[in-house]
Amino acid sequence: MAVYIKSADEIAIMREAGRVVARAHAAMRDAVRPGISTADLDAIAETVIRDHGAIPAFLNYPKRDAPNFPATITASINSELVHGIPSPKRILQEGDIVSLDVGCHYQGFVGDAAFTYAVGEVSTTVKRLLDVTERSLYVGIEASVLPNSIRDVALAVQRYVESQGYSVAREYTGHGVGRAMHEEPEVPNWWSRLAERRGRRNYPLQVGMTYAIEPMVIAGRAETEELEDGWTVLTKDRSLCAHFEHTIAITDGKPVILTLP
């Protein structure tokens, strides 16, 4: 598949979609506390999205061999890496971390961002995991400049994360964002010659490319597994993990983050 290059007008609409997503995150961040359920956070995000004239992008998202995703956000707690399903039974506890991912459709385009939040007070070890994961996102953004390629972005994230003693998830990646939630290019958080020989495509960055960088960082080993619900992904060794994501646009200078307030 080809990479869809956006015009300045299209990127402006994506910026508005990104603002809606950022507002949903701000509302959820303010609500994260011990005792709240992930279903409550889901309802908060959906209200913000619809109040701004947008549509939740994750709700009813299809997947082969699994029911359509049933919620507006994914909410992944502690050793859950991504795609956790919100539930009134999932109550946040003091010391948890929760990764909240949300996207929306707005005027034909998508915004997508994820952040991991501490619930109450967490240990310095957990804070370091969150700090390194968030920093790795910005390392990837800083590498998203001409004349670099997707490989340069992936290697920048991988080298930083591994230099800090953590692992990056191998099976899950960032992705192009535009009229659809998932477009080309795939934006991995790691790279190898073997993966390239097996068909991983490396794209040169171009002005007008828009994609989501989303490092998923694991305190233990990189292996993951999926629950029987067909969506929730956990670390295989049940170590803690974190997830940060922004959608960006490539320019002839610094990249523009589209999912800021």
C-alpha positions as CSV (number, residue, x, y, z in Angstrom):
1,M,0.0,0.0,0.0
2,A,1.1,3.6,-0.7
3,V,1.6,6.3,1.9
4,Y,-1.2,8.9,1.7
5,I,0.4,12.3,1.7
6,K,-1.8,15.0,3.2
7,S,-2.3,18.6,2.0
8,A,-1.9,21.5,4.4
9,D,-5.7,21.8,4.5
10,E,-6.1,18.1,5.5
11,I,-3.4,18.4,8.2
12,A,-5.3,21.4,9.6
13,I,-8.4,19.2,10.0
14,M,-6.3,16.5,11.6
15,R,-5.0,19.1,14.0
16,E,-8.6,19.7,15.0
17,A,-9.2,16.0,15.4
18,G,-6.1,15.8,17.5
19,R,-7.3,18.7,19.8
20,V,-10.5,16.7,20.5
21,V,-8.4,13.7,21.5
22,A,-6.2,15.9,23.7
23,R,-9.3,17.3,25.4
24,A,-10.6,13.8,26.1
25,H,-7.2,12.9,27.6
26,A,-7.2,16.0,29.8
27,A,-10.7,15.1,31.1
28,M,-9.6,11.5,31.8
29,R,-6.3,12.6,33.4
30,D,-8.2,14.8,35.8
31,A,-10.5,11.9,36.7
32,V,-7.9,9.2,37.2
33,R,-7.8,8.4,40.9
34,P,-8.2,5.3,43.2
35,G,-11.8,4.0,43.1
36,I,-12.7,5.1,39.6
37,S,-13.6,2.4,37.1
38,T,-12.2,2.1,33.6
39,A,-15.8,2.2,32.4
40,D,-16.2,5.7,34.0
41,L,-13.1,6.9,32.2
42,D,-14.6,5.5,28.9
43,A,-17.8,7.4,29.5
44,I,-15.9,10.6,30.2
45,A,-13.9,10.3,26.9
46,E,-17.0,9.5,24.8
47,T,-18.8,12.5,26.2
48,V,-15.9,14.9,25.3
49,I,-15.6,13.4,21.8
50,R,-19.3,13.7,21.0
51,D,-19.6,17.1,22.6
52,H,-17.0,18.4,20.1
53,G,-18.8,17.0,17.1
54,A,-16.5,14.0,16.6
55,I,-17.1,10.2,16.7
56,P,-15.2,7.6,18.7
57,A,-12.8,5.8,16.4
58,F,-12.3,2.7,18.5
59,L,-16.0,2.0,19.2
60,N,-17.0,-1.1,17.2
61,Y,-13.5,-1.3,15.6
62,P,-13.3,-4.6,13.8
63,K,-10.8,-7.4,14.3
64,R,-10.5,-10.8,12.7
65,D,-11.5,-13.7,15.1
66,A,-12.7,-11.3,17.8
67,P,-15.8,-9.3,18.5
68,N,-15.7,-5.6,17.5
69,F,-14.1,-3.5,20.1
70,P,-16.9,-2.4,22.5
71,A,-15.7,0.9,23.9
72,T,-14.4,4.4,23.1
73,I,-11.0,4.0,24.8
74,T,-8.6,1.1,25.6
75,A,-7.7,1.0,29.3
76,S,-4.7,-1.2,30.1
77,I,-3.7,-1.6,33.8
78,N,-0.2,-2.5,35.1
79,S,1.0,-5.5,33.1
80,E,-1.6,-5.0,30.4
81,L,0.3,-3.5,27.4
82,V,-2.5,-2.4,25.1
83,H,-6.2,-2.9,24.1
84,G,-7.6,-3.4,27.6
85,I,-11.4,-3.4,27.5
86,P,-13.1,-0.9,29.9
87,S,-15.4,-2.4,32.5
88,P,-17.3,-1.2,35.5
89,K,-15.6,-4.0,37.4
90,R,-12.1,-2.7,36.6
91,I,-11.5,-0.4,39.5
92,L,-8.2,1.5,39.7
93,Q,-6.3,1.1,42.9
94,E,-3.7,3.2,44.6
95,G,-0.3,2.6,43.0
96,D,-1.6,1.3,39.7
97,I,-0.7,2.6,36.3
98,V,-3.2,2.8,33.6
99,S,-2.6,3.3,29.9
100,L,-5.4,5.1,28.1
101,D,-5.6,5.2,24.3
102,V,-8.3,7.1,22.5
103,G,-9.0,8.1,18.9
104,C,-11.8,10.0,17.1
105,H,-13.1,10.7,13.6
106,Y,-13.6,14.4,12.9
107,Q,-14.6,15.8,9.5
108,G,-13.3,12.7,7.8
109,F,-9.9,12.4,9.6
110,V,-8.6,10.7,12.6
111,G,-6.8,11.8,15.8
112,D,-5.1,9.2,18.0
113,A,-3.0,9.5,21.2
114,A,-2.2,7.4,24.3
115,F,-0.7,8.2,27.7
116,T,0.0,6.2,30.8
117,Y,-1.1,7.7,34.1
118,A,-0.1,7.0,37.7
119,V,-3.0,6.3,40.0
120,G,-2.3,8.1,43.3
121,E,1.3,7.6,44.5
122,V,3.6,5.2,42.7
123,S,7.2,4.1,43.5
124,T,10.3,5.8,42.0
125,T,10.8,2.6,40.0
126,V,7.4,3.0,38.4
127,K,7.9,6.7,37.8
128,R,11.2,6.0,36.0
129,L,9.4,3.5,33.7
130,L,6.8,6.2,32.8
131,D,9.5,8.9,32.4
132,V,11.6,6.7,30.0
133,T,8.6,5.7,28.0
134,E,7.4,9.2,27.6
135,R,10.9,10.4,26.7
136,S,11.2,7.6,24.1
137,L,8.1,9.0,22.4
138,Y,9.8,12.4,22.0
139,V,13.0,10.7,20.9
140,G,11.0,9.2,18.0
141,I,9.4,12.5,17.3
142,E,12.8,14.2,17.2
143,A,14.0,11.6,14.7
144,S,11.0,12.3,12.4
145,V,12.8,14.8,10.2
146,L,14.0,14.9,6.6
147,P,16.0,13.1,5.2
148,N,15.4,10.3,7.8
149,S,13.3,7.2,7.2
150,I,11.0,5.1,9.3
151,R,14.0,2.9,10.1
152,D,15.7,5.8,11.7
153,V,12.7,6.6,13.8
154,A,12.4,3.0,15.0
155,L,16.1,2.6,15.8
156,A,16.1,5.9,17.7
157,V,13.3,4.6,20.0
158,Q,14.8,1.2,20.4
159,R,18.3,2.4,21.2
160,Y,17.1,4.8,23.8
161,V,14.7,2.4,25.5
162,E,17.3,-0.4,25.6
163,S,20.0,1.9,26.9
164,Q,17.7,2.5,29.9
165,G,17.4,-1.2,30.6
166,Y,13.9,-1.8,29.3
167,S,12.4,-3.7,26.4
168,V,10.2,-2.6,23.5
169,A,7.2,-4.7,22.5
170,R,7.9,-6.3,19.1
171,E,4.4,-7.3,17.9
172,Y,2.7,-3.9,18.2
173,T,3.7,-0.7,16.3
174,G,2.8,2.8,15.5
175,H,1.1,3.5,12.2
176,G,0.0,6.0,9.6
177,V,-3.0,8.0,10.6
178,G,-5.3,10.0,8.2
179,R,-8.7,9.2,6.8
180,A,-8.4,5.8,8.5
181,M,-7.1,4.8,11.9
182,H,-4.4,2.5,10.4
183,E,-2.7,3.5,7.2
184,E,0.8,3.1,5.8
185,P,3.5,3.5,7.0
186,E,3.9,1.0,9.8
187,V,6.1,2.7,12.5
188,P,7.8,0.0,14.6
189,N,9.7,0.7,17.8
190,W,12.5,-1.6,16.8
191,W,14.4,-2.6,13.7
192,S,16.6,-5.4,12.5
193,R,18.1,-6.6,9.3
194,L,16.2,-9.8,9.6
195,A,12.9,-8.0,9.9
196,E,13.8,-6.0,6.8
197,R,14.7,-9.2,4.9
198,R,11.4,-10.7,5.9
199,G,9.5,-7.8,4.3
200,R,9.4,-4.9,6.8
201,R,9.1,-1.9,4.6
202,N,11.3,1.2,5.2
203,Y,9.8,4.4,3.9
204,P,11.7,7.7,3.4
205,L,10.0,10.5,5.3
206,Q,8.1,13.0,3.1
207,V,6.5,16.3,3.8
208,G,2.8,15.6,4.4
209,M,3.2,12.2,6.0
210,T,1.2,11.8,9.1
211,Y,1.7,8.9,11.6
212,A,1.4,7.9,15.2
213,I,4.5,7.1,17.1
214,E,3.7,4.9,20.1
215,P,6.5,3.3,22.1
216,M,5.3,0.4,24.3
217,V,7.9,-0.1,26.9
218,I,8.2,-3.2,29.1
219,A,10.2,-3.4,32.4
220,G,10.9,-7.1,31.8
221,R,11.1,-9.3,28.7
222,A,9.6,-8.2,25.4
223,E,7.3,-11.2,25.0
224,T,3.5,-10.6,25.2
225,E,0.4,-12.7,25.1
226,E,-3.3,-12.0,24.3
227,L,-6.2,-12.8,26.6
228,E,-9.2,-14.9,25.5
229,D,-11.3,-11.7,25.0
230,G,-9.3,-11.4,21.7
231,W,-8.1,-7.8,22.6
232,T,-6.2,-7.4,25.8
233,V,-2.5,-7.8,25.5
234,L,-0.3,-8.5,28.6
235,T,3.4,-8.9,29.1
236,K,4.2,-12.6,29.3
237,D,6.2,-12.3,32.4
238,R,3.6,-9.9,33.9
239,S,6.1,-7.1,34.3
240,L,4.9,-3.6,34.3
241,C,4.6,-1.7,31.0
242,A,3.8,1.8,29.7
243,H,2.5,3.3,26.5
244,F,2.7,6.8,25.1
245,E,1.5,8.0,21.7
246,H,1.1,11.2,19.6
247,T,0.1,11.7,16.0
248,I,2.5,13.9,14.1
249,A,2.9,15.5,10.7
250,I,6.2,15.6,8.8
251,T,7.3,19.0,7.6
252,D,10.4,20.4,5.9
253,G,11.6,21.4,9.4
254,K,10.5,20.0,12.8
255,P,7.6,17.6,13.0
256,V,4.3,19.0,14.2
257,I,2.5,17.2,17.0
258,L,-1.2,17.1,16.0
259,T,-2.6,15.7,19.3
260,L,-1.8,18.6,21.7
261,P,-4.6,20.7,23.3
